[in-house]
Amino acid sequence: MQYVNRDLPGMLSAWDSQPRQAVYPTETALLAIAYAYCGNDKAQLLAGQINTFNPREADIIRSIIAYREGRNKEASHLLSRAFTEMRKDPWTSHPFMVAAFEIASFLVAVDPAYGREIFQSVKEPFAMMCFENMRGQAAFEIAATFSPQDALSQLDSLEPNVPWNRKFLRLRADTYGRMGHYMAKRAQLDYELFIKNEERQGGKLRQGK
């Protein structure tokens, strides 16, 4: 629950207070990610262990460490390598992919040059279309930092069952609108519908419903 709530220090404190070592893949993955985000040296140790059976996941851990330490070029390279390898072998656990795309978004915000490198590694589907929704959204959002034309080129593969979240729907409506696309009105309505439903749900939560 602490991991889900992003209380990574609390999660690590609870884990380190007991004697058992990580044995199972899921707990090893979550610990490695948490240690990396928190700047704990144990992240490198776990990355080395993970590298023996899944180099892509090890690269993702090392990219988090590199980003946290300000080595953005190295972080971008590690992420791009991991994403590129997934075109051949996509078997990477979900927590690693969530972390990878999050770090990718941070890097793109820092310098568009990193966006260019990462985009080349995510513009094509991974093997067996694994994580296609996440990959497609990332490719679109990165392309949107280049130009509306680049963004539009990534939208076709996501329609009509597009990711249903505020950031994506806003960028989708903006892209179609700026390009005068026939989908502009539909995209704007979708975005407004999402906002309306989000506000309605927020009201219910505040009222305890």
C-alpha positions as CSV (number, residue, x, y, z in Angstrom):
1,M,0.0,0.0,0.0
2,Q,2.9,2.4,0.8
3,Y,4.3,1.8,-2.7
4,V,0.9,2.5,-4.3
5,N,0.6,5.7,-2.3
6,R,4.1,6.7,-3.3
7,D,5.4,6.6,0.3
8,L,8.6,5.1,-0.8
9,P,10.6,6.1,2.3
10,G,7.9,4.6,4.5
11,M,7.9,1.4,2.4
12,L,11.6,1.0,2.7
13,S,11.6,1.8,6.4
14,A,9.0,-0.9,6.9
15,W,10.9,-3.4,4.8
16,D,14.3,-2.8,6.4
17,S,12.8,-3.2,9.9
18,Q,12.3,-6.9,9.3
19,P,15.0,-9.6,8.7
20,R,13.8,-11.3,5.5
21,Q,15.6,-10.6,2.2
22,A,13.7,-10.1,-1.1
23,V,13.2,-13.4,-2.8
24,Y,10.3,-13.1,-5.2
25,P,10.5,-11.1,-8.5
26,T,7.7,-8.6,-7.6
27,E,9.1,-7.6,-4.3
28,T,12.6,-7.4,-5.7
29,A,11.3,-5.1,-8.5
30,L,9.4,-2.8,-6.1
31,L,12.4,-2.6,-3.7
32,A,14.9,-1.9,-6.5
33,I,12.7,0.9,-7.9
34,A,12.1,2.4,-4.4
35,Y,15.8,2.3,-3.5
36,A,16.7,4.0,-6.8
37,Y,14.1,6.8,-6.4
38,C,15.3,7.3,-2.8
39,G,19.0,7.4,-3.7
40,N,19.8,4.3,-1.6
41,D,23.0,2.4,-2.6
42,K,21.1,-0.9,-2.4
43,A,19.6,0.0,-5.7
44,Q,22.8,-0.7,-7.5
45,L,23.2,-4.0,-5.8
46,L,19.7,-5.1,-6.8
47,A,20.3,-3.8,-10.4
48,G,23.3,-6.1,-10.6
49,Q,21.2,-9.1,-9.4
50,I,18.3,-8.2,-11.8
51,N,20.8,-7.8,-14.7
52,T,21.6,-11.5,-14.6
53,F,18.0,-12.4,-15.8
54,N,16.6,-9.2,-17.2
55,P,19.0,-6.6,-18.5
56,R,16.2,-4.3,-19.5
57,E,14.9,-4.0,-16.0
58,A,18.5,-3.4,-14.7
59,D,18.9,-0.6,-17.3
60,I,15.6,1.0,-16.0
61,I,16.9,0.9,-12.4
62,R,20.2,2.4,-13.5
63,S,18.4,5.1,-15.5
64,I,16.5,6.2,-12.3
65,I,19.8,6.4,-10.4
66,A,21.5,8.4,-13.2
67,Y,18.6,10.8,-13.5
68,R,18.5,11.3,-9.7
69,E,22.2,12.1,-9.7
70,G,21.9,14.5,-12.6
71,R,23.5,12.3,-15.2
72,N,20.7,12.9,-17.7
73,K,22.5,11.9,-20.8
74,E,23.3,8.5,-19.3
75,A,19.8,8.1,-18.1
76,S,18.4,8.8,-21.5
77,H,20.8,6.3,-23.1
78,L,19.9,3.6,-20.6
79,L,16.1,4.1,-21.1
80,S,16.4,4.1,-24.9
81,R,18.4,0.9,-24.8
82,A,15.8,-0.8,-22.6
83,F,12.9,0.4,-24.8
84,T,14.7,-0.7,-28.0
85,E,15.5,-4.1,-26.6
86,M,11.8,-4.6,-25.9
87,R,11.2,-4.8,-29.6
88,K,12.8,-8.2,-29.4
89,D,12.1,-9.3,-25.8
90,P,9.2,-7.4,-24.1
91,W,9.0,-9.4,-20.9
92,T,9.4,-6.6,-18.3
93,S,7.2,-6.2,-15.3
94,H,4.6,-3.5,-15.0
95,P,6.3,-1.5,-12.1
96,F,9.5,-1.1,-14.2
97,M,7.6,0.2,-17.2
98,V,5.6,2.7,-15.1
99,A,8.9,4.0,-13.7
100,A,10.6,4.0,-17.1
101,F,8.0,6.1,-18.8
102,E,7.9,8.5,-15.8
103,I,11.7,9.0,-16.0
104,A,11.3,9.4,-19.7
105,S,8.8,12.2,-19.2
106,F,11.1,13.9,-16.7
107,L,14.0,13.8,-19.2
108,V,12.0,15.2,-22.1
109,A,11.0,18.1,-19.9
110,V,14.7,18.8,-19.1
111,D,16.0,18.8,-22.7
112,P,14.3,18.2,-26.1
113,A,17.4,16.4,-27.2
114,Y,16.6,13.5,-24.8
115,G,13.1,13.4,-26.3
116,R,14.6,12.8,-29.7
117,E,16.6,9.9,-28.5
118,I,13.9,8.3,-26.4
119,F,11.3,8.9,-29.2
120,Q,13.4,6.8,-31.6
121,S,13.1,3.9,-29.1
122,V,9.4,4.1,-28.5
123,K,8.0,5.2,-31.8
124,E,7.5,1.5,-32.9
125,P,5.5,-1.2,-31.0
126,F,7.3,-3.5,-28.6
127,A,7.3,-7.2,-29.4
128,M,3.8,-8.8,-29.1
129,M,2.4,-5.3,-28.7
130,C,3.2,-5.4,-25.0
131,F,2.5,-2.2,-23.0
132,E,1.1,-0.7,-26.2
133,N,-1.2,1.7,-24.5
134,M,1.7,3.1,-22.4
135,R,4.1,3.1,-25.3
136,G,1.7,4.8,-27.7
137,Q,0.8,7.5,-25.2
138,A,4.5,8.1,-24.5
139,A,5.4,8.3,-28.2
140,F,2.5,10.7,-28.8
141,E,3.4,13.0,-25.8
142,I,7.0,13.1,-26.8
143,A,6.1,13.8,-30.5
144,A,3.9,16.7,-29.3
145,T,7.0,18.5,-28.0
146,F,8.3,18.5,-31.5
147,S,5.4,19.8,-33.6
148,P,1.6,19.2,-34.1
149,Q,2.5,17.3,-37.3
150,D,4.7,14.9,-35.4
151,A,2.1,14.5,-32.8
152,L,-0.6,13.8,-35.4
153,S,1.5,11.0,-36.9
154,Q,1.3,9.1,-33.6
155,L,-2.4,9.5,-33.0
156,D,-3.7,7.2,-35.8
157,S,-2.4,4.1,-34.0
158,L,-4.2,5.1,-30.8
159,E,-7.6,5.7,-32.2
160,P,-10.4,5.1,-31.5
161,N,-9.8,3.5,-28.1
162,V,-7.5,6.1,-26.8
163,P,-6.0,6.4,-23.3
164,W,-8.6,8.0,-21.0
165,N,-6.7,10.5,-18.9
166,R,-6.5,14.3,-18.6
167,K,-3.0,14.8,-20.0
168,F,-3.6,12.7,-23.1
169,L,-7.0,13.9,-23.9
170,R,-5.9,17.6,-23.6
171,L,-2.9,17.0,-25.9
172,R,-5.1,15.1,-28.3
173,A,-7.7,17.9,-28.5
174,D,-5.0,20.5,-28.9
175,T,-3.2,18.5,-31.7
176,Y,-6.4,18.0,-33.7
177,G,-7.5,21.5,-33.2
178,R,-4.2,23.1,-34.3
179,M,-4.1,20.9,-37.3
180,G,-7.7,21.6,-38.3
181,H,-8.4,17.9,-38.3
182,Y,-11.9,16.5,-38.8
183,M,-11.5,14.8,-35.3
184,A,-11.0,18.2,-33.6
185,K,-14.6,18.5,-32.4
186,R,-14.8,14.9,-31.2
187,A,-11.5,15.2,-29.3
188,Q,-12.6,18.5,-27.6
189,L,-15.9,16.9,-26.5
190,D,-14.1,13.9,-25.1
191,Y,-11.8,16.2,-23.1
192,E,-14.7,18.2,-21.8
193,L,-16.5,15.0,-20.9
194,F,-13.5,13.8,-19.0
195,I,-13.2,17.0,-17.0
196,K,-16.9,17.1,-16.2
197,N,-16.8,13.5,-15.0
198,E,-13.7,14.1,-13.0
199,E,-15.3,17.1,-11.3
200,R,-18.4,15.1,-10.5
201,Q,-16.4,12.2,-9.0
202,G,-14.3,14.7,-7.0
203,G,-17.5,16.1,-5.6
204,K,-18.7,12.7,-4.6
205,L,-15.4,12.0,-2.9
206,R,-15.6,15.3,-0.9
207,Q,-19.1,14.4,0.2
208,G,-18.1,10.9,1.2
209,K,-20.2,9.2,-1.4
